[in-house]
Amino acid sequence: MDPHGSVRHYEAARRGDWAAARAEQDRIAALFALVDAVEPGTASGTTGGLGGRKTALALLGLIDTPVVSAPTRPHAPAETARVRACLEEAGLL
């Protein structure tokens, strides 16, 4: 989701700035919460994982639509809001 963050993480590690590398790693790791945006018991793990990523990519303007193939379902509005919150918390939106 955040290639620029991955580069910052790599560059901090290369220069031995472990505090910056750790902080960037923690920020990036928090993005994995977007796969848990689906309402529990309403969808498969695939919907959470693939659907969450596609929803995030669409919110970031990197793809036109978060449409997923059947039997995976698209995220509901409340789930999309949770993905948006993850992106905002990471400073990507």
C-alpha positions in Angstrom: 0.0 0.0 0.0 2.8 2.4 0.7 5.9 2.0 -1.5 7.3 5.3 -0.4 7.1 4.2 3.2 8.9 1.0 2.3 11.7 3.0 0.7 11.9 5.2 3.9 12.1 2.1 6.0 14.9 0.6 3.8 16.9 3.9 3.7 16.7 4.3 7.5 17.9 0.8 8.0 20.8 1.3 5.5 22.0 4.3 7.3 21.7 2.5 10.7 18.9 4.8 12.0 17.1 2.0 13.8 14.6 4.3 15.6 13.4 5.7 12.3 13.4 2.2 10.7 11.3 0.9 13.6 8.9 3.8 13.5 8.4 3.4 9.8 7.9 -0.4 10.1 5.3 0.1 12.8 3.5 2.6 10.7 3.5 0.3 7.7 2.5 -2.7 9.8 -0.6 -0.8 11.1 -1.8 -0.8 7.5 -2.5 -4.5 7.8 -5.5 -3.6 9.9 -7.3 -2.8 6.6 -7.8 -6.5 6.0 -9.9 -6.7 9.2 -12.3 -3.9 8.0 -15.0 -6.4 7.1 -17.8 -6.9 9.5 -17.0 -10.1 11.5 -19.0 -13.1 10.3 -20.2 -11.5 7.1 -17.4 -12.4 4.6 -14.5 -14.7 4.0 -10.8 -13.9 4.7 -10.4 -13.4 1.0 -12.9 -10.6 1.1 -11.1 -9.0 3.9 -7.7 -9.4 2.3 -8.2 -8.8 -1.3 -11.3 -6.6 -0.9 -9.5 -4.5 1.7 -6.5 -4.0 -0.5 -8.6 -3.2 -3.6 -10.7 -0.8 -1.6 -7.6 0.9 -0.3 -6.1 1.2 -3.8 -9.3 2.7 -5.1 -9.4 5.2 -2.2 -5.8 6.2 -3.0 -6.8 6.7 -6.7 -4.5 4.0 -7.9 -7.3 1.9 -9.5 -10.6 3.0 -10.8 -12.9 0.6 -8.9 -12.7 -1.8 -5.9 -14.7 -4.4 -7.7 -13.7 -8.0 -6.8 -14.5 -11.3 -8.6 -17.3 -13.5 -7.3 -17.7 -15.1 -4.8 -15.8 -12.3 -3.1 -18.0 -9.3 -2.3 -17.2 -5.6 -2.4 -16.8 -3.8 0.9 -20.0 -2.2 2.4 -19.9 1.5 3.1 -19.0 1.1 6.8 -16.2 -1.3 5.9 -14.9 1.2 3.3 -14.9 3.8 6.0 -12.8 1.6 8.2 -10.3 1.1 5.3 -10.3 4.9 4.8 -9.5 5.4 8.6 -6.5 3.0 8.3 -5.2 5.0 5.4 -5.7 8.3 7.1 -4.0 7.0 10.3 -1.0 6.0 8.2 -0.9 9.5 6.7 -1.8 8.2 3.2 -5.0 10.2 2.8 
